Amino acid sequence: MMETMTKRLTNSNINIKAYLVSYLFLLGVKSSLATLTYSKSSPYCQCCSGPPGTPGAPGGHGNQGLQGPRGQNGFKGQKGEIGNSGIPGPQGPTGTKGDRGRKGRKGQKGECGIRGSKGMRGEVGPYGVMGQKGQKGQSGDNRQQVAFSASRTSRLGPVLENTIVIYDNIFINLGESFDPYTSTFVCKINGTYMFAAHVLCNLDSDAFGWIMMNGNYVIPMHGDQRAGYGTGSNTIILHLVKGDHVWIQLSKNSSLLNDYSTFSGFLLYVD
């Protein structure tokens, strides 16, 4: 029984001690709260506080929050001013050719232009068909004189086709029957005439020519280049009537050297 009493007393002491400890703890907490409250509200109690501590390190970035709802559309802004023109860009590639457009209207007639300069003399045209023989005229003066003689002053050929020889150096032209532009004798007085021609070839080609009458080959001449400067000549007497033509023709691929080539003729007697 004594042991039982002793145990009970012991347990009662323990409970009293626990109660005292709890009471003292609560009292200390209350006192601390009162001190904190007083120190915050009263500036005179700051002397009892210690220095502020070192700021802590910044915390890490938090997770991205959820996307908020889309807001309402704003009001339309005013039109801005026109900006400066930009620098022109590089030229693009040439495009494909377009379709041909429709024919335009006929334009107004322009003013007459300035008269151009005189053109170069053309080549001698072909001879026309010989006309019918005219009636016999009255007897003329038998003392009329007709004579001519001419030569070339430059080389001619080799010609690419049959060509009339032009004689640019005229020694005499009595009666003006020799045409200096075409180098053709044109009969003005019916009668009998004598003609003579002489040709001199080059070293590289022959001189083959003809005495022609009204487009007909009458008599040939030949200067052979194998002889060096080969020469050829011929003489003929012809009866002519007014309008007949006589000239010298150089055959294709032939050539003449210089003024050694001559053409002459004169009237023997009148009909």
C-alpha positions in Angstrom: 0.0 0.0 0.0 2.8 2.3 0.7 4.1 1.6 -2.8 0.8 2.5 -4.2 0.7 5.8 -2.4 4.2 6.5 -3.5 3.4 5.9 -7.1 0.4 8.2 -6.9 2.4 11.0 -5.4 5.1 10.5 -8.0 2.5 10.8 -10.9 1.0 13.8 -9.2 4.3 15.5 -9.1 4.9 14.8 -12.8 1.6 16.3 -13.8 2.2 19.4 -11.7 5.6 19.9 -13.4 4.1 19.5 -16.8 1.4 22.0 -16.0 4.0 24.5 -14.7 6.1 24.1 -17.9 3.1 24.6 -20.1 2.1 27.7 -18.1 5.5 29.2 -18.3 5.7 28.6 -22.1 2.4 30.2 -22.7 3.4 33.2 -20.6 6.7 33.6 -22.5 4.9 33.5 -25.8 2.4 36.2 -24.7 5.2 38.3 -23.4 7.0 38.0 -26.7 3.9 39.0 -28.7 3.4 42.0 -26.5 7.0 43.0 -27.0 6.7 42.7 -30.8 3.5 44.7 -30.8 5.0 47.4 -28.7 8.2 47.6 -30.8 6.2 48.0 -34.1 3.9 50.7 -32.8 6.4 52.6 -30.7 9.5 54.2 -32.3 11.2 54.4 -28.9 11.6 50.6 -28.8 13.7 50.3 -32.0 16.9 50.6 -29.9 16.2 47.2 -28.7 16.1 45.7 -32.2 19.1 44.3 -33.9 20.5 45.5 -37.4 18.6 44.3 -40.5 19.8 41.1 -42.0 21.4 40.6 -45.4 18.8 40.3 -48.2 18.2 36.8 -49.3 19.0 35.6 -52.9 16.2 36.3 -55.5 14.0 33.4 -56.0 13.8 31.6 -59.3 11.4 32.4 -62.1 8.0 31.0 -61.5 6.1 28.8 -64.0 4.4 30.7 -66.9 0.8 31.5 -66.0 -2.2 30.5 -68.1 -3.0 32.7 -71.2 -5.7 35.2 -70.5 -8.8 35.6 -72.6 -8.5 37.6 -75.9 -9.4 41.3 -75.5 -11.9 43.2 -77.7 -10.8 44.7 -81.0 -9.7 48.3 -80.7 -11.0 51.3 -82.7 -9.7 51.8 -86.3 -6.8 54.2 -86.4 -6.5 57.3 -88.7 -5.0 57.0 -92.2 -1.2 57.8 -92.1 0.6 60.2 -94.4 2.0 59.0 -97.7 5.6 57.9 -97.3 8.5 59.0 -99.5 9.0 57.2 -102.9 11.4 54.2 -102.6 14.5 53.7 -104.8 13.5 52.2 -108.2 14.3 48.5 -108.3 16.5 46.9 -111.0 15.0 46.4 -114.5 13.2 43.1 -114.9 13.8 40.7 -117.7 12.3 41.3 -121.1 8.8 39.9 -121.4 7.5 37.8 -124.2 6.5 39.5 -127.4 2.8 40.5 -127.3 0.3 40.0 -130.0 0.3 42.4 -132.9 -2.1 45.3 -132.3 -4.8 46.5 -134.6 -3.9 48.7 -137.5 -4.1 52.4 -136.6 -6.0 55.1 -138.4 -4.4 56.7 -141.4 -2.4 59.7 -140.3 -2.5 63.2 -141.9 -0.4 63.9 -144.9 3.0 65.3 -143.9 4.6 68.4 -145.4 6.8 68.0 -148.5 10.4 67.3 -147.6 13.4 69.2 -148.9 14.4 68.3 -152.4 17.2 65.7 -152.4 20.5 66.0 -154.2 20.9 64.8 -157.7 21.5 61.0 -157.8 24.2 59.2 -159.6 24.0 58.5 -163.3 22.3 55.1 -164.0 23.5 52.4 -166.3 22.7 52.5 -170.0 19.5 50.8 -170.7 18.9 48.2 -173.5 18.2 49.5 -177.0 14.7 49.5 -178.2 13.2 47.9 -181.2 14.3 49.5 -184.5 11.5 51.7 -185.9 10.2 51.6 -189.4 12.2 53.3 -192.1 11.1 56.8 -192.8 10.5 58.5 -196.0 13.4 59.7 -198.0 14.3 63.3 -197.2 15.5 66.0 -199.4 19.1 66.0 -200.6 21.4 67.5 -198.0 24.7 69.3 -198.2 27.3 66.7 -199.3 29.9 68.9 -197.5 28.6 67.8 -194.0 31.4 66.4 -191.9 31.1 63.6 -189.2 34.1 62.2 -187.4 35.0 61.1 -183.8 37.8 59.5 -181.9 38.0 58.6 -178.2 39.9 56.4 -175.7 39.7 55.2 -172.1 41.9 56.6 -169.3 41.6 53.8 -166.8 41.4 50.0 -166.5 38.1 48.2 -167.0 37.2 44.7 -165.8 37.3 41.8 -165.7 33.6 42.5 -166.2 31.0 40.1 -164.8 28.7 40.4 -167.9 28.7 41.8 -171.5 29.4 45.5 -171.0 29.4 48.6 -173.2 32.9 50.2 -173.1 32.8 53.8 -171.9 35.4 56.1 -173.5 35.9 59.1 -171.3 38.7 60.8 -173.3 37.3 62.4 -176.5 39.8 63.6 -179.1 37.4 64.9 -181.7 33.6 64.8 -182.2 32.7 66.6 -185.5 28.9 66.6 -186.0 28.2 65.7 -182.4 27.1 62.2 -183.4 29.2 60.5 -180.7 27.3 60.5 -177.4 29.9 61.1 -174.6 27.6 59.7 -171.9 26.9 56.3 -173.5 30.0 56.1 -175.8 27.6 55.2 -178.6 27.7 56.6 -182.2 24.2 57.7 -183.2 23.7 58.3 -186.9 22.2 61.6 -187.8 23.0 61.6 -191.6 22.3 58.7 -193.9 25.5 57.5 -195.5 28.5 55.2 -195.5 30.8 55.2 -192.5 34.1 53.6 -191.5 34.7 52.4 -187.9 37.9 51.2 -186.2 38.5 49.9 -182.7 41.6 48.8 -180.7 41.7 46.9 -177.4 44.7 46.1 -175.0 44.3 43.4 -172.4 45.7 43.0 -168.9 48.2 40.4 -167.8 45.6 38.4 -166.0 42.7 38.2 -168.5 42.0 38.4 -172.2 40.4 41.4 -174.0 37.6 40.0 -176.2 35.3 42.7 -177.7 32.9 43.3 -180.5 31.8 46.2 -182.8 28.1 46.2 -182.3 25.3 47.8 -184.5 21.7 48.1 -183.2 22.3 45.2 -180.8 23.9 42.9 -183.4 27.4 41.5 -183.2 29.2 42.8 -186.3 32.9 42.0 -186.0 35.2 40.8 -183.1 38.5 41.8 -181.6 40.7 39.7 -179.4 43.7 40.6 -177.2 45.4 37.4 -175.8 46.9 37.8 -172.3 49.3 34.9 -173.0 51.2 37.3 -175.3 51.8 39.6 -172.3 49.8 42.8 -173.1 47.9 41.3 -176.0 46.2 43.6 -178.4 43.4 43.3 -180.9 41.9 45.6 -183.5 39.5 45.7 -186.4 38.1 48.0 -189.0 34.7 47.9 -190.8 32.7 50.0 -193.3 28.9 50.2 -192.7 26.0 51.9 -194.3 23.9 53.7 -191.8 20.6 55.5 -191.7 19.4 58.1 -189.2 18.9 56.5 -185.8 21.3 53.6 -186.2 23.6 52.9 -183.2 27.2 51.6 -183.2 29.3 50.9 -180.0 32.0 48.7 -178.6 31.0 45.8 -176.3 33.4 43.9 -173.9 32.6 40.3 -173.4 32.1 38.7 -170.0 35.3 38.0 -168.0 37.3 40.3 -170.3 39.2 43.4 -169.3 41.0 46.5 -170.8 44.2 48.0 -169.6 44.2 51.8 -170.3 44.1 54.5 -173.0 45.6 52.1 -175.6 42.0 51.0 -176.2 40.3 53.4 -178.7 37.2 53.7 -180.8 37.0 55.9 -183.9 34.7 56.5 -186.9 33.9 59.0 -189.7 31.6 59.6 -192.6 32.8 58.6 -196.0 30.0 60.0 -198.1 26.4 60.9 -197.7 23.6 59.1 -199.5 
